[in-house]
Amino acid sequence: MSGVESCSSWLLHCISVTIVPHLISDDTNTKIHKVAVTPPTFWRNKRKSWFLQLEAQFSNSGISNDTTKYNIVVAALDENVLDFVVDDILSNPPHDDKYETLRNALLNRLTDTEESRLIKLLTDMELGDRRPSDLLRQMKSLAGSSISDELIKSLWPQRLPQQLQTIFFD
């Protein structure tokens, strides 16, 4: 075995915290002892996207153990979510399906009601420093399937500054 092969083999066997995907070989004798998945803090307003990203990390890292997935999610939750949303699950976790139970609670308990989404659409949406198309996209996302595209398209111009309304609609 050459010095380069020996060093390469040693590196693959000693990595215990984070594994960079291009360092992993197809060698079946290579054993990975631990892979770190460090998701960003839980995105309360984009829960589905956060879980989609996290589950991609689980897949890429070969993580399938329920308790490991559960613990990674718990570590990414902020104080408010821990205290007010899932405290009951954390203080008495189920024996089986911990991850799915926690995932479902986070997705379902933080979901805005249709009424609150409509109020946000009517009062809270502003262009800010976004492009007009980004505002429209966010409004459609917030509305979901329960509010028609026609209604969104009629609300959208009202959320734009007066000078943009003049440019777009005169």
N, C-alpha and C positions, 0 to 999 in steps of 0.2 A: 504494500500500500504506500503510495507516495505521500509526501508531507502535506500536499494540498488536499488529497482525499482524506487523510487523517484529521486535518483541521476541520474540513467540511463535515465529516462524520461527528466529530466532537461537538461542533456548533449545533448541529441538529439535535443531539442528545441532551445538551445542556440548556437549551432554551426552555424556560419554565414559566415565563410570565406572558409574553406576547410572541406570537409566531407571525412573521411576515409571509404572506401566501407564496411568494416566489422562492422561499427557502425550503418549502416542503417538497420532498422528493416522492417518487413512486416506489421507493424501496420499502418492501413490506417489513423489513427488519427494523426500520426506524420507528421508535416509540415516542410519542408525544405525551408528556405527563400532565401538562396543564396548559390551557389556552385561556387568555383573558379576553373577555368581552366587556368593553366599557362604553355603554350607551350614554348618550347625553341625558341630562336631567329630563324627566318625563315631560312631554309636551301636552299640557292639559287641553289646549285648543286644537291640537292635531293628533289626537289619540291613535286613530287608525294608521296614520302615516308613521307614527313613532313605533307602533307594534310591527308594522311591515318592515321597517328598517331593522328593528331588533331581531325579528325572526330570520331575516336574511343573514345577520351576523351569527345567529345560532347555527344555521345551516352551513355557512362557510367554515365555522369552527368545529363542526361535528358535535355540537351540544344537543343532547336529546333527553338528558336526565331532568325529570320534573322538578326536583328540589333545587337543582342548579339554576334552572330557568327562573323559578320563583324567587330565589335569592338575588339574582341579577336585577330583576324588576324592582324588588323591594329597595335595593341599594340606589336605584335611580329616582325614587320618589322623593318629592320635597315634603317639608314639614306639614303644610296644609293638607296635602293629599293623604299623607299618613294619618293625620289626626282625624280628619273629618270624613274621609271617603271610605277608607278600607281598614279602619281601626279594628272593627269586629272580625275581619278575616285574619288580620295579623295577630290578634290576641288569641285566636282559636282557629288556626289553619286546619283545613280538612286533611285527613290522612292521605287521600289519593287526589290526584288532579289539582294540586295546589296552584300550579301556574295558570291553568285554564280558569279556575275559580277567580283568581286575582285579576286575570286579563278581562274576563267578562264583567266583573264588578267595575273595573276602571272604565271600560267602554260604555257600560250601561248607566252607571250612577252619575257620570259627568256629562251625559247627553243633555243638551238644552231642549226644553220643550218647544213645540212648534210656535207657541205664543211668544216665548222669549226670542226665538230666532227672527220672527216677524218684527218685533220691537227693535231689535238690532238693525234690521234692514231699513226700517223707517226712520230711525233716529240716530244711530251710532255710526253708520258707515260714512267715512269721509275719504277723499282722495289722498290727502296728506302728501307724502313725497313719492307716491307710486304713479305709475302710468295709468291712464284711464282704462286701458284693457285689463290691467291687473286688478283694479277696483271691480270691474264687471265680473271677472273670474272669481274673486273672493265673494261677491254677492251671490253668484250662482252656487258656489260651494256651500255657503251658509244656508241658502234656501233649500238645498237638497231637492228631492223630487216632489215635495209637497206644495211648492209654489211654482206657478207656471213661468216659463221663460218670458212670455209676453209681459207679465207683471214686473219681472226683474228688469226687462229692457225699458219699461216705462218709469221705474224708480231710479235707474242708473243716471240719467241726465240730471235729475234733481240733486244728486250727491256730488255733482261736479261744480267747481267754482263758476261764477257767473260769466267770466271772460271765456272759459272753455265752452260753456253752453252756447254762447254767441257764435263762436267759431264753428262748432259742430252742427248746430241746428238752425242757423239763419240762412 
